[in-house]
Amino acid sequence: MDKTVRTAGSRTRKVRGYGELDLIPMPEAIPELGIEVGSLGTVDHVYEDGARIDVEVSDDDGVTLGYVTLAAEPKLHVVAYYVDD
C-alpha cells in the first residue's frame, strides 16, 4: 500500500490508487443529491490511512451537487454525503 507523503510544494501521492483531483465514478446513486451511479466526482481529500476519500460531485455545468465520503473496503461504497449550502 502506498503511503501519503506531503512535502513543501508537492501534491499528495496516491493512496490505494486514489489521489487528490482524480476523477472517480460514484459507485451508488444518491437521489437526494441528484447523483446517479457512474456520475463523476473529483477527489478532494484522501485520508492518511487510505481507507476513505472525500469527493465533490458536480453537474455538467460545474455546479456542485454535493460532497460524498467513500470507503475503499471491502469495495468502494458511500458512507456519508452532504450539501454545503
C-alpha positions as CSV (number, residue, x, y, z in Angstrom):
1,M,0.0,0.0,0.0
2,D,1.3,3.5,-0.9
3,K,1.6,6.0,1.9
4,T,0.5,9.6,1.9
5,V,3.6,11.8,1.6
6,R,3.5,15.6,1.7
7,T,6.4,17.9,1.2
8,A,6.6,21.6,0.7
9,G,5.4,22.5,-2.8
10,S,4.3,18.9,-3.7
11,R,1.0,17.2,-4.2
12,T,-0.2,14.3,-2.2
13,R,0.7,10.9,-3.6
14,K,-2.0,8.4,-4.3
15,V,-3.2,6.1,-1.6
16,R,-4.7,2.8,-2.6
17,G,-5.0,4.1,-6.2
18,Y,-6.8,7.4,-5.4
19,G,-5.2,10.8,-5.4
20,E,-6.4,14.3,-5.0
21,L,-8.0,15.7,-8.1
22,D,-8.6,12.3,-9.6
23,L,-12.0,11.7,-11.3
24,I,-13.9,8.8,-9.8
25,P,-17.3,7.4,-10.8
26,M,-19.8,7.2,-8.0
27,P,-20.4,3.5,-7.0
28,E,-24.0,4.2,-5.8
29,A,-26.8,6.6,-6.7
30,I,-27.7,9.3,-4.2
31,P,-31.1,10.5,-5.3
32,E,-31.3,13.2,-2.6
33,L,-28.4,15.0,-4.3
34,G,-29.3,14.1,-7.9
35,I,-26.3,11.8,-8.2
36,E,-26.6,8.7,-10.4
37,V,-24.4,5.6,-10.4
38,G,-21.4,6.4,-12.5
39,S,-21.6,10.2,-12.1
40,L,-18.1,11.5,-12.0
41,G,-16.7,13.3,-8.9
42,T,-13.4,14.9,-8.1
43,V,-11.3,13.5,-5.2
44,D,-10.9,16.4,-2.7
45,H,-9.1,14.6,0.1
46,V,-7.6,11.2,0.7
47,Y,-7.4,10.2,4.4
48,E,-3.9,9.3,5.6
49,D,-4.8,5.6,6.1
50,G,-6.3,5.4,2.6
51,A,-9.5,3.9,3.9
52,R,-11.7,6.8,2.9
53,I,-11.8,9.6,0.3
54,D,-13.9,12.8,0.1
55,V,-15.3,13.5,-3.4
56,E,-17.0,16.6,-4.8
57,V,-19.7,15.8,-7.4
58,S,-20.8,18.5,-9.8
59,D,-23.3,18.6,-12.7
60,D,-22.4,19.2,-16.3
61,D,-22.4,23.0,-15.7
62,G,-19.9,22.7,-12.9
63,V,-22.4,23.4,-10.1
64,T,-21.7,21.3,-7.1
65,L,-24.4,18.7,-6.3
66,G,-22.8,17.6,-3.0
67,Y,-19.9,16.1,-1.2
68,V,-19.6,12.3,-0.7
69,T,-17.3,10.3,1.5
70,L,-16.4,6.9,0.1
71,A,-14.9,4.0,1.9
72,A,-12.5,1.8,-0.1
73,E,-13.0,-1.5,1.7
74,P,-14.3,-4.1,1.0
75,K,-15.3,-2.3,-2.2
76,L,-15.8,1.3,-2.9
77,H,-19.1,2.5,-1.2
78,V,-20.8,5.6,0.1
79,V,-20.6,6.2,3.9
80,A,-21.7,9.8,4.1
81,Y,-22.9,12.7,1.9
82,Y,-23.9,16.3,2.3
83,V,-24.6,19.6,0.5
84,D,-22.6,22.7,1.5
85,D,-25.2,25.5,1.3
